[in-house]
Amino acid sequence: MAVAVVFGVADAVRVGVRVAVAVVFGVCDGVDVVVGVGVVVVFAVSVAVSVVDDSWA
């Protein structure tokens, strides 16, 4: 009985660790995507501003 309880707890801990790792990796992927999109947007805006500046000059 005690062995079954210990194995049950160990399994639960293992599943919890896997879920936590998956969540952390998911958040990291989300951050990567946001940073990537942000860089693209900033680059596009800076290009647009320089084009507008050139056309006004």
N, CA, C, O and CB atoms as a CASP TS submission, in Angstrom:
PFRMAT TS
TARGET T0000
AUTHOR 0000-0000-0000
METHOD Language model
MODEL 1
PARENT N/A
ATOM      1  N   MET     1       0.844  -1.210   0.000  1.00  0.00           N
ATOM      2  CA  MET     1       0.000   0.000   0.000  1.00  0.00           C
ATOM      3  C   MET     1       0.878   1.259   0.000  1.00  0.00           C
ATOM      4  O   MET     1       0.694   2.161  -0.817  1.00  0.00           O
ATOM      5  CB  MET     1      -0.954   0.007   1.238  1.00  0.00           C
ATOM      6  N   ALA     2       1.829   1.297   0.929  1.00  0.00           N
ATOM      7  CA  ALA     2       2.707   2.469   1.014  1.00  0.00           C
ATOM      8  C   ALA     2       3.493   2.646  -0.278  1.00  0.00           C
ATOM      9  O   ALA     2       3.702   3.767  -0.742  1.00  0.00           O
ATOM     10  CB  ALA     2       3.671   2.340   2.208  1.00  0.00           C
ATOM     11  N   VAL     3       3.930   1.520  -0.855  1.00  0.00           N
ATOM     12  CA  VAL     3       4.690   1.585  -2.104  1.00  0.00           C
ATOM     13  C   VAL     3       3.819   2.164  -3.210  1.00  0.00           C
ATOM     14  O   VAL     3       4.279   2.987  -4.001  1.00  0.00           O
ATOM     15  CB  VAL     3       5.212   0.185  -2.504  1.00  0.00           C
ATOM     16  N   ALA     4       2.554   1.731  -3.266  1.00  0.00           N
ATOM     17  CA  ALA     4       1.632   2.243  -4.282  1.00  0.00           C
ATOM     18  C   ALA     4       1.440   3.748  -4.120  1.00  0.00           C
ATOM     19  O   ALA     4       1.407   4.481  -5.109  1.00  0.00           O
ATOM     20  CB  ALA     4       0.273   1.520  -4.195  1.00  0.00           C
ATOM     21  N   VAL     5       1.313   4.205  -2.885  1.00  0.00           N
ATOM     22  CA  VAL     5       1.134   5.639  -2.626  1.00  0.00           C
ATOM     23  C   VAL     5       2.373   6.408  -3.085  1.00  0.00           C
ATOM     24  O   VAL     5       2.258   7.454  -3.724  1.00  0.00           O
ATOM     25  CB  VAL     5       0.863   5.900  -1.116  1.00  0.00           C
ATOM     26  N   VAL     6       3.559   5.882  -2.757  1.00  0.00           N
ATOM     27  CA  VAL     6       4.803   6.554  -3.141  1.00  0.00           C
ATOM     28  C   VAL     6       4.908   6.640  -4.658  1.00  0.00           C
ATOM     29  O   VAL     6       5.257   7.685  -5.208  1.00  0.00           O
ATOM     30  CB  VAL     6       6.028   5.813  -2.559  1.00  0.00           C
ATOM     31  N   PHE     7       4.597   5.516  -5.340  1.00  0.00           N
ATOM     32  CA  PHE     7       4.660   5.527  -6.802  1.00  0.00           C
ATOM     33  C   PHE     7       3.620   6.478  -7.384  1.00  0.00           C
ATOM     34  O   PHE     7       3.890   7.160  -8.373  1.00  0.00           O
ATOM     35  CB  PHE     7       4.453   4.111  -7.358  1.00  0.00           C
ATOM     36  N   GLY     8       2.438   6.529  -6.783  1.00  0.00           N
ATOM     37  CA  GLY     8       1.398   7.457  -7.243  1.00  0.00           C
ATOM     38  C   GLY     8       1.851   8.898  -7.109  1.00  0.00           C
ATOM     39  O   GLY     8       1.659   9.701  -8.022  1.00  0.00           O
ATOM     40  N   VAL     9       2.453   9.228  -5.973  1.00  0.00           N
ATOM     41  CA  VAL     9       2.951  10.589  -5.748  1.00  0.00           C
ATOM     42  C   VAL     9       4.072  10.905  -6.734  1.00  0.00           C
ATOM     43  O   VAL     9       4.124  12.000  -7.295  1.00  0.00           O
ATOM     44  CB  VAL     9       3.452  10.758  -4.289  1.00  0.00           C
ATOM     45  N   ALA    10       4.971   9.935  -6.944  1.00  0.00           N
ATOM     46  CA  ALA    10       6.082  10.146  -7.873  1.00  0.00           C
ATOM     47  C   ALA    10       5.552  10.398  -9.283  1.00  0.00           C
ATOM     48  O   ALA    10       6.050  11.276  -9.987  1.00  0.00           O
ATOM     49  CB  ALA    10       7.036   8.932  -7.868  1.00  0.00           C
ATOM     50  N   ASP    11       4.544   9.627  -9.694  1.00  0.00           N
ATOM     51  CA  ASP    11       3.940   9.831 -11.017  1.00  0.00           C
ATOM     52  C   ASP    11       3.316  11.218 -11.113  1.00  0.00           C
ATOM     53  O   ASP    11       3.478  11.909 -12.118  1.00  0.00           O
ATOM     54  CB  ASP    11       2.877   8.750 -11.302  1.00  0.00           C
ATOM     55  N   ALA    12       2.604  11.620 -10.069  1.00  0.00           N
ATOM     56  CA  ALA    12       1.963  12.934 -10.063  1.00  0.00           C
ATOM     57  C   ALA    12       3.014  14.033 -10.174  1.00  0.00           C
ATOM     58  O   ALA    12       2.828  15.001 -10.912  1.00  0.00           O
ATOM     59  CB  ALA    12       1.120  13.124  -8.785  1.00  0.00           C
ATOM     60  N   VAL    13       4.116  13.883  -9.443  1.00  0.00           N
ATOM     61  CA  VAL    13       5.198  14.879  -9.494  1.00  0.00           C
ATOM     62  C   VAL    13       5.789  14.925 -10.893  1.00  0.00           C
ATOM     63  O   VAL    13       6.056  16.001 -11.427  1.00  0.00           O
ATOM     64  CB  VAL    13       6.303  14.555  -8.452  1.00  0.00           C
ATOM     65  N   ARG    14       5.994  13.737 -11.491  1.00  0.00           N
ATOM     66  CA  ARG    14       6.561  13.679 -12.835  1.00  0.00           C
ATOM     67  C   ARG    14       5.650  14.387 -13.833  1.00  0.00           C
ATOM     68  O   ARG    14       6.118  15.163 -14.666  1.00  0.00           O
ATOM     69  CB  ARG    14       6.788  12.221 -13.261  1.00  0.00           C
ATOM     70  N   VAL    15       4.356  14.117 -13.747  1.00  0.00           N
ATOM     71  CA  VAL    15       3.393  14.768 -14.648  1.00  0.00           C
ATOM     72  C   VAL    15       3.404  16.275 -14.414  1.00  0.00           C
ATOM     73  O   VAL    15       3.391  17.055 -15.366  1.00  0.00           O
ATOM     74  CB  VAL    15       1.961  14.199 -14.436  1.00  0.00           C
ATOM     75  N   GLY    16       3.428  16.681 -13.150  1.00  0.00           N
ATOM     76  CA  GLY    16       3.458  18.106 -12.825  1.00  0.00           C
ATOM     77  C   GLY    16       4.682  18.791 -13.401  1.00  0.00           C
ATOM     78  O   GLY    16       4.590  19.897 -13.934  1.00  0.00           O
ATOM     79  N   VAL    17       5.839  18.129 -13.293  1.00  0.00           N
ATOM     80  CA  VAL    17       7.077  18.698 -13.836  1.00  0.00           C
ATOM     81  C   VAL    17       6.974  18.820 -15.348  1.00  0.00           C
ATOM     82  O   VAL    17       7.378  19.829 -15.924  1.00  0.00           O
ATOM     83  CB  VAL    17       8.299  17.832 -13.449  1.00  0.00           C
ATOM     84  N   ARG    18       6.423  17.773 -15.998  1.00  0.00           N
ATOM     85  CA  ARG    18       6.277  17.819 -17.459  1.00  0.00           C
ATOM     86  C   ARG    18       5.374  18.969 -17.873  1.00  0.00           C
ATOM     87  O   ARG    18       5.682  19.703 -18.811  1.00  0.00           O
ATOM     88  CB  ARG    18       5.715  16.489 -17.991  1.00  0.00           C
ATOM     89  N   VAL    19       4.258  19.122 -17.170  1.00  0.00           N
ATOM     90  CA  VAL    19       3.322  20.205 -17.496  1.00  0.00           C
ATOM     91  C   VAL    19       4.001  21.557 -17.291  1.00  0.00           C
ATOM     92  O   VAL    19       3.869  22.453 -18.124  1.00  0.00           O
ATOM     93  CB  VAL    19       2.039  20.107 -16.626  1.00  0.00           C
ATOM     94  N   ALA    20       4.730  21.703 -16.178  1.00  0.00           N
ATOM     95  CA  ALA    20       5.416  22.968 -15.895  1.00  0.00           C
ATOM     96  C   ALA    20       6.430  23.288 -16.987  1.00  0.00           C
ATOM     97  O   ALA    20       6.523  24.428 -17.443  1.00  0.00           O
ATOM     98  CB  ALA    20       6.115  22.910 -14.525  1.00  0.00           C
ATOM     99  N   VAL    21       7.196  22.270 -17.406  1.00  0.00           N
ATOM    100  CA  VAL    21       8.189  22.483 -18.464  1.00  0.00           C
ATOM    101  C   VAL    21       7.494  22.882 -19.760  1.00  0.00           C
ATOM    102  O   VAL    21       7.945  23.787 -20.462  1.00  0.00           O
ATOM    103  CB  VAL    21       9.043  21.209 -18.682  1.00  0.00           C
ATOM    104  N   ALA    22       6.385  22.196 -20.075  1.00  0.00           N
ATOM    105  CA  ALA    22       5.642  22.522 -21.294  1.00  0.00           C
ATOM    106  C   ALA    22       5.126  23.955 -21.247  1.00  0.00           C
ATOM    107  O   ALA    22       5.185  24.670 -22.248  1.00  0.00           O
ATOM    108  CB  ALA    22       4.471  21.545 -21.489  1.00  0.00           C
ATOM    109  N   VAL    23       4.625  24.377 -20.094  1.00  0.00           N
ATOM    110  CA  VAL    23       4.106  25.742 -19.950  1.00  0.00           C
ATOM    111  C   VAL    23       5.235  26.755 -20.128  1.00  0.00           C
ATOM    112  O   VAL    23       5.074  27.761 -20.819  1.00  0.00           O
ATOM    113  CB  VAL    23       3.429  25.928 -18.567  1.00  0.00           C
ATOM    114  N   VAL    24       6.385  26.478 -19.495  1.00  0.00           N
ATOM    115  CA  VAL    24       7.523  27.402 -19.605  1.00  0.00           C
ATOM    116  C   VAL    24       7.973  27.518 -21.056  1.00  0.00           C
ATOM    117  O   VAL    24       8.221  28.617 -21.552  1.00  0.00           O
ATOM    118  CB  VAL    24       8.699  26.930 -18.718  1.00  0.00           C
ATOM    119  N   PHE    25       8.077  26.359 -21.742  1.00  0.00           N
ATOM    120  CA  PHE    25       8.489  26.402 -23.147  1.00  0.00           C
ATOM    121  C   PHE    25       7.441  27.112 -23.989  1.00  0.00           C
ATOM    122  O   PHE    25       7.785  27.854 -24.910  1.00  0.00           O
ATOM    123  CB  PHE    25       8.727  24.982 -23.686  1.00  0.00           C
ATOM    124  N   GLY    26       6.158  26.893 -23.681  1.00  0.00           N
ATOM    125  CA  GLY    26       5.093  27.575 -24.410  1.00  0.00           C
ATOM    126  C   GLY    26       5.181  29.083 -24.236  1.00  0.00           C
ATOM    127  O   GLY    26       5.025  29.836 -25.198  1.00  0.00           O
ATOM    128  N   VAL    27       5.431  29.525 -23.000  1.00  0.00           N
ATOM    129  CA  VAL    27       5.558  30.960 -22.729  1.00  0.00           C
ATOM    130  C   VAL    27       6.769  31.520 -23.468  1.00  0.00           C
ATOM    131  O   VAL    27       6.706  32.609 -24.039  1.00  0.00           O
ATOM    132  CB  VAL    27       5.682  31.227 -21.205  1.00  0.00           C
ATOM    133  N   CYS    28       7.874  30.770 -23.454  1.00  0.00           N
ATOM    134  CA  CYS    28       9.079  31.223 -24.160  1.00  0.00           C
ATOM    135  C   CYS    28       8.807  31.354 -25.651  1.00  0.00           C
ATOM    136  O   CYS    28       9.233  32.322 -26.281  1.00  0.00           O
ATOM    137  CB  CYS    28      10.249  30.251 -23.918  1.00  0.00           C
ATOM    138  N   ASP    29       8.095  30.378 -26.217  1.00  0.00           N
ATOM    139  CA  ASP    29       7.730  30.457 -27.635  1.00  0.00           C
ATOM    140  C   ASP    29       6.875  31.689 -27.886  1.00  0.00           C
ATOM    141  O   ASP    29       7.078  32.403 -28.869  1.00  0.00           O
ATOM    142  CB  ASP    29       6.980  29.184 -28.082  1.00  0.00           C
ATOM    143  N   GLY    30       5.913  31.939 -26.993  1.00  0.00           N
ATOM    144  CA  GLY    30       5.060  33.114 -27.136  1.00  0.00           C
ATOM    145  C   GLY    30       5.868  34.395 -27.095  1.00  0.00           C
ATOM    146  O   GLY    30       5.633  35.309 -27.886  1.00  0.00           O
ATOM    147  N   VAL    31       6.829  34.466 -26.167  1.00  0.00           N
ATOM    148  CA  VAL    31       7.680  35.655 -26.047  1.00  0.00           C
ATOM    149  C   VAL    31       8.513  35.829 -27.313  1.00  0.00           C
ATOM    150  O   VAL    31       8.660  36.939 -27.824  1.00  0.00           O
ATOM    151  CB  VAL    31       8.601  35.550 -24.804  1.00  0.00           C
ATOM    152  N   ASP    32       9.066  34.701 -27.818  1.00  0.00           N
ATOM    153  CA  ASP    32       9.851  34.767 -29.059  1.00  0.00           C
ATOM    154  C   ASP    32       9.016  35.336 -30.193  1.00  0.00           C
ATOM    155  O   ASP    32       9.484  36.185 -30.952  1.00  0.00           O
ATOM    156  CB  ASP    32      10.380  33.373 -29.444  1.00  0.00           C
ATOM    157  N   VAL    33       7.781  34.869 -30.307  1.00  0.00           N
ATOM    158  CA  VAL    33       6.899  35.337 -31.387  1.00  0.00           C
ATOM    159  C   VAL    33       6.628  36.829 -31.228  1.00  0.00           C
ATOM    160  O   VAL    33       6.701  37.582 -32.199  1.00  0.00           O
ATOM    161  CB  VAL    33       5.562  34.544 -31.393  1.00  0.00           C
ATOM    162  N   VAL    34       6.314  37.258 -30.004  1.00  0.00           N
ATOM    163  CA  VAL    34       6.017  38.675 -29.753  1.00  0.00           C
ATOM    164  C   VAL    34       7.236  39.535 -30.074  1.00  0.00           C
ATOM    165  O   VAL    34       7.112  40.584 -30.706  1.00  0.00           O
ATOM    166  CB  VAL    34       5.579  38.891 -28.283  1.00  0.00           C
ATOM    167  N   VAL    35       8.417  39.088 -29.635  1.00  0.00           N
ATOM    168  CA  VAL    35       9.643  39.850 -29.903  1.00  0.00           C
ATOM    169  C   VAL    35       9.900  39.914 -31.404  1.00  0.00           C
ATOM    170  O   VAL    35      10.254  40.966 -31.936  1.00  0.00           O
ATOM    171  CB  VAL    35      10.856  39.216 -29.175  1.00  0.00           C
ATOM    172  N   GLY    36       9.720  38.779 -32.084  1.00  0.00           N
ATOM    173  CA  GLY    36       9.919  38.748 -33.537  1.00  0.00           C
ATOM    174  C   GLY    36       8.989  39.701 -34.253  1.00  0.00           C
ATOM    175  O   GLY    36       9.417  40.462 -35.121  1.00  0.00           O
ATOM    176  N   VAL    37       7.708  39.662 -33.889  1.00  0.00           N
ATOM    177  CA  VAL    37       6.727  40.559 -34.509  1.00  0.00           C
ATOM    178  C   VAL    37       7.072  42.004 -34.187  1.00  0.00           C
ATOM    179  O   VAL    37       6.991  42.874 -35.055  1.00  0.00           O
ATOM    180  CB  VAL    37       5.292  40.227 -34.028  1.00  0.00           C
ATOM    181  N   GLY    38       7.457  42.263 -32.939  1.00  0.00           N
ATOM    182  CA  GLY    38       7.829  43.622 -32.536  1.00  0.00           C
ATOM    183  C   GLY    38       8.997  44.154 -33.346  1.00  0.00           C
ATOM    184  O   GLY    38       8.983  45.308 -33.775  1.00  0.00           O
ATOM    185  N   VAL    39      10.010  43.320 -33.558  1.00  0.00           N
ATOM    186  CA  VAL    39      11.177  43.739 -34.344  1.00  0.00           C
ATOM    187  C   VAL    39      10.757  44.056 -35.771  1.00  0.00           C
ATOM    188  O   VAL    39      11.187  45.061 -36.336  1.00  0.00           O
ATOM    189  CB  VAL    39      12.269  42.643 -34.336  1.00  0.00           C
ATOM    190  N   VAL    40       9.917  43.203 -36.358  1.00  0.00           N
ATOM    191  CA  VAL    40       9.447  43.430 -37.734  1.00  0.00           C
ATOM    192  C   VAL    40       8.661  44.733 -37.817  1.00  0.00           C
ATOM    193  O   VAL    40       8.847  45.510 -38.753  1.00  0.00           O
ATOM    194  CB  VAL    40       8.573  42.247 -38.218  1.00  0.00           C
ATOM    195  N   VAL    41       7.782  44.977 -36.841  1.00  0.00           N
ATOM    196  CA  VAL    41       6.962  46.196 -36.847  1.00  0.00           C
ATOM    197  C   VAL    41       7.858  47.428 -36.718  1.00  0.00           C
ATOM    198  O   VAL    41       7.684  48.398 -37.457  1.00  0.00           O
ATOM    199  CB  VAL    41       5.918  46.164 -35.695  1.00  0.00           C
ATOM    200  N   VAL    42       8.813  47.397 -35.787  1.00  0.00           N
ATOM    201  CA  VAL    42       9.717  48.541 -35.598  1.00  0.00           C
ATOM    202  C   VAL    42      10.514  48.798 -36.874  1.00  0.00           C
ATOM    203  O   VAL    42      10.682  49.944 -37.290  1.00  0.00           O
ATOM    204  CB  VAL    42      10.679  48.291 -34.405  1.00  0.00           C
ATOM    205  N   PHE    43      11.002  47.719 -37.490  1.00  0.00           N
ATOM    206  CA  PHE    43      11.767  47.857 -38.736  1.00  0.00           C
ATOM    207  C   PHE    43      10.894  48.474 -39.830  1.00  0.00           C
ATOM    208  O   PHE    43      11.325  49.383 -40.539  1.00  0.00           O
ATOM    209  CB  PHE    43      12.315  46.481 -39.198  1.00  0.00           C
ATOM    210  N   ALA    44       9.658  47.968 -39.962  1.00  0.00           N
ATOM    211  CA  ALA    44       8.746  48.479 -40.993  1.00  0.00           C
ATOM    212  C   ALA    44       8.440  49.956 -40.762  1.00  0.00           C
ATOM    213  O   ALA    44       8.417  50.745 -41.706  1.00  0.00           O
ATOM    214  CB  ALA    44       7.437  47.663 -41.010  1.00  0.00           C
ATOM    215  N   VAL    45       8.205  50.326 -39.505  1.00  0.00           N
ATOM    216  CA  VAL    45       7.898  51.724 -39.190  1.00  0.00           C
ATOM    217  C   VAL    45       9.102  52.608 -39.501  1.00  0.00           C
ATOM    218  O   VAL    45       8.945  53.692 -40.064  1.00  0.00           O
ATOM    219  CB  VAL    45       7.488  51.874 -37.703  1.00  0.00           C
ATOM    220  N   SER    46      10.300  52.156 -39.139  1.00  0.00           N
ATOM    221  CA  SER    46      11.491  52.977 -39.399  1.00  0.00           C
ATOM    222  C   SER    46      11.717  53.137 -40.900  1.00  0.00           C
ATOM    223  O   SER    46      12.101  54.214 -41.356  1.00  0.00           O
ATOM    224  CB  SER    46      12.739  52.349 -38.738  1.00  0.00           C
ATOM    225  N   VAL    47      11.483  52.077 -41.670  1.00  0.00           N
ATOM    226  CA  VAL    47      11.608  52.174 -43.126  1.00  0.00           C
ATOM    227  C   VAL    47      10.576  53.154 -43.669  1.00  0.00           C
ATOM    228  O   VAL    47      10.895  54.001 -44.503  1.00  0.00           O
ATOM    229  CB  VAL    47      11.437  50.785 -43.788  1.00  0.00           C
ATOM    230  N   ALA    48       9.337  53.036 -43.195  1.00  0.00           N
ATOM    231  CA  ALA    48       8.273  53.933 -43.663  1.00  0.00           C
ATOM    232  C   ALA    48       8.610  55.382 -43.336  1.00  0.00           C
ATOM    233  O   ALA    48       8.412  56.269 -44.166  1.00  0.00           O
ATOM    234  CB  ALA    48       6.921  53.548 -43.030  1.00  0.00           C
ATOM    235  N   VAL    49       9.120  55.626 -42.128  1.00  0.00           N
ATOM    236  CA  VAL    49       9.466  56.992 -41.719  1.00  0.00           C
ATOM    237  C   VAL    49      10.585  57.534 -42.605  1.00  0.00           C
ATOM    238  O   VAL    49      10.536  58.690 -43.028  1.00  0.00           O
ATOM    239  CB  VAL    49       9.893  57.028 -40.228  1.00  0.00           C
ATOM    240  N   SER    50      11.588  56.712 -42.888  1.00  0.00           N
ATOM    241  CA  SER    50      12.695  57.192 -43.723  1.00  0.00           C
ATOM    242  C   SER    50      12.209  57.464 -45.145  1.00  0.00           C
ATOM    243  O   SER    50      12.666  58.418 -45.775  1.00  0.00           O
ATOM    244  CB  SER    50      13.851  56.164 -43.741  1.00  0.00           C
ATOM    245  N   VAL    51      11.297  56.649 -45.660  1.00  0.00           N
ATOM    246  CA  VAL    51      10.738  56.875 -46.998  1.00  0.00           C
ATOM    247  C   VAL    51       9.954  58.181 -47.019  1.00  0.00           C
ATOM    248  O   VAL    51      10.093  58.982 -47.943  1.00  0.00           O
ATOM    249  CB  VAL    51       9.828  55.693 -47.424  1.00  0.00           C
ATOM    250  N   VAL    52       9.130  58.393 -45.996  1.00  0.00           N
ATOM    251  CA  VAL    52       8.335  59.628 -45.918  1.00  0.00           C
ATOM    252  C   VAL    52       9.257  60.831 -45.796  1.00  0.00           C
ATOM    253  O   VAL    52       9.037  61.854 -46.444  1.00  0.00           O
ATOM    254  CB  VAL    52       7.353  59.581 -44.720  1.00  0.00           C
ATOM    255  N   ASP    53      10.294  60.710 -44.962  1.00  0.00           N
ATOM    256  CA  ASP    53      11.275  61.794 -44.816  1.00  0.00           C
ATOM    257  C   ASP    53      11.899  62.136 -46.162  1.00  0.00           C
ATOM    258  O   ASP    53      12.015  63.309 -46.517  1.00  0.00           O
ATOM    259  CB  ASP    53      12.373  61.403 -43.805  1.00  0.00           C
ATOM    260  N   ASP    54      12.299  61.119 -46.907  1.00  0.00           N
ATOM    261  CA  ASP    54      12.922  61.339 -48.215  1.00  0.00           C
ATOM    262  C   ASP    54      11.958  62.030 -49.169  1.00  0.00           C
ATOM    263  O   ASP    54      12.356  62.915 -49.927  1.00  0.00           O
ATOM    264  CB  ASP    54      13.391  60.009 -48.818  1.00  0.00           C
ATOM    265  N   SER    55      10.697  61.629 -49.133  1.00  0.00           N
ATOM    266  CA  SER    55       9.733  62.211 -50.073  1.00  0.00           C
ATOM    267  C   SER    55       9.410  63.662 -49.703  1.00  0.00           C
ATOM    268  O   SER    55       9.098  64.470 -50.577  1.00  0.00           O
ATOM    269  CB  SER    55       8.440  61.372 -50.101  1.00  0.00           C
ATOM    270  N   TRP    56       9.485  63.996 -48.403  1.00  0.00           N
ATOM    271  CA  TRP    56       9.212  65.377 -47.976  1.00  0.00           C
ATOM    272  C   TRP    56      10.422  66.280 -48.199  1.00  0.00           C
ATOM    273  O   TRP    56      10.281  67.493 -48.356  1.00  0.00           O
ATOM    274  CB  TRP    56       8.807  65.409 -46.496  1.00  0.00           C
ATOM    275  N   ALA    57      11.598  65.686 -48.211  1.00  0.00           N
ATOM    276  CA  ALA    57      12.831  66.485 -48.259  1.00  0.00           C
ATOM    277  C   ALA    57      12.969  67.226 -49.586  1.00  0.00           C
ATOM    278  O   ALA    57      13.947  67.943 -49.794  1.00  0.00           O
ATOM    279  CB  ALA    57      14.054  65.589 -48.036  1.00  0.00           C
TER
END
